[in-house]
């Protein structure tokens, strides 16, 4: 499955790219499994994605938990918690 991965804030800075297009294996079925798969891609990915409690995600622009399925997703964003004022 081809999907665009977007990274924001310090996640982007640690990985070194704002986005990447990837072809996911069929075994990657949730956001959490995606994070595991991405972590194996490079040391930079592994470092940026190591603390799951510090990560949030959106699938096709909708906030989701890391346990959310990604079947049919076109875009998945990974970012730190969002605060506002």
Buried (B, 14 or more C-beta within 10 A) or exposed (E): BEBEBBBBEEBBEBBEEEEBEBEBEEEBBBBBBBBBBBBEEEEBBBEBBEEEEEBBBBBEEEEBEBEBEBEEBEBBBBBBEEEEE
